[in-house]
Amino acid sequence: MQLEFTFEDKEFMTQRGSDPAQVEKQFANFEKGFPFADIDRPATVDDGILRLEEEEVAALEAEYPYAIEGKKIEKFVPASGAASRMFKDLYALLGDNLDDKQQELAKTFLATLPRYPFYEALKKAMTDKQLDLDTEIQKGNFRLIIQYLLEKEGLNYGNLPKGLLLFHRYDNEIRTALEEHFVEAALYATSGTDAYLHFTVSEHHLELFKAKVAEIQPVYEERFGVKYHVTFSMQAASTDTLAATADNEPFRDENGNLLFRPGGHGALIYNVNNRDADILFVKNIDNVTKDQNLVPTIIYKKVLAAYLAQLQSIQFQYLKILEAGEVDPMVLCEIMDFAESKLMISVGEQPTAEELYALMNRPVRLCGMVKNEGEPGGGPFWVRDTEGNCSLQIVESSQIDKNDPEKAAIMAKATHFNPVDMVCAIKNYKGEKFDLLQYVDPNTGFISSKSYNGKTLKAMELPGLWNGAMANWITVFVEVPLATFNPVKTVFDLLKRN
């Protein structure tokens, strides 16, 4: 299908920062679709996933301070978007004709409300409007209470980002998710006494984040004896994707303008590409736990980073040898063995020094993987590319053709899932930053059904940050304990820790 944009369309795209040629190229995917991932087998322990013994964990943890000496460490936290999905079940309770299950959920929510970390804040918000929360709980007035929790007349939690919601109750304080990342940064992600934190946020929430940081930064600097350097970035409008109608025509709003939508978390590879750290910890905003449960997280963050530094030290030595040329055949075999057994690269048969150099001179990520115990999310697989080469990839279930019995059987054998727990090296052996946009697989996006003002549309998401956006990185999977994975997907998850 040949797109024909008007002069006004092109002006509109240029003004919002979109490249018409890129828009046209992406839009073609609505017609042809995205191919399913060609999964070969699940990555498992001893076949793509490294399981460290206790003594190895202890040694790497002890090595960590020396491994990162002189390096800039930064914590990169995707924190964009409102928390509305977290309250999906509560929003449903605002409707009429609730079924028995919903009625029971409403009763349970009221009965457990005092245990939630936002209870006191909600009580104050209602008191300010001459309402008593405890009285309304006794009356069973759950709709009024939920409205004050989620809507603007109260706490407005349905429109705030997860990072600014109260997550954890302690004896003397109640912390937001944002504050827990400040704590983590001080405990494992410092360069000397400097702690670098970067949050990706929506433009709508930027000032709220800045205000909260200004409030809490002096408190945590005094508590931990560190200096925080906090930066923010937003998902660039240029990464938004044009929506389509059911007939794969450009979707237009009520004013006749092209409708662009955020390209999903895969667009954040542009934000990662602008970072200047030697080691980048990547972790979602909602994956935090309370102090008393934090030890495994701290240990394994240090372990992953120390192991990455070890690998990179050897990788850099070998790259210098390969770059010099005239490599002794025995040394070339040694380098091939390292690439295959440690960097998990399929080097093929008898690669030249130049080919091996190209395979090894790429950004590296170590990804923590957790045993699958029923948690949703993507998982680690060996995946074949269009040339038949196998590499380790994080694959979402939506990328797998479940109607293909062979692929469904492979998926069923998966033993681990992806908690989004990554340590990344984004500079080469010369200290230069990689251009991370060169390592994206553009064929790994996906299309979903959305609505706009009551009209159904097709939305395109860019290759996910830890899926297609990093598809051509060197990827190493390491098993980490389930205790390091503590996401808050629904409001009820907060009860598990308060």
Secondary structure by P-SEA (a helix, b strand, c coil): cbbbbcaaaaaaaaaacccaaaaaaaacccccccccccccccccccccbbbbcaaaaaaaaaacccccccbbbbbbbbccccccccaaaaaaaacccccaaaaaaaaaaaaacccccaaaaaaaaaaaacccaaaaaaacaaaaaaaaacccccccccccccccccccccccccccaaaaaaaaaacccccccbbbbbbbccccaaaaaaaaaaacaaaaaaacccccbbbbbccccccbbbbbcccccbbbcccccccccccccccaaaaaaaccccbbbbbcccccccccccaaaaaaaaaaaaaaaaaaaaaaaaaaaaaaccccaaaaaaaaaaaaccccccccccccaaaaaaaacbbbbbbbbccccccbbbbbbbcccccbbbbbbbccccccccccaaaaaaaaaccccccccbbbbccccccccccccccccccccbbbbbbcccbbbbbbbccccccccccccbbbbbbbcccccccccccccccccc
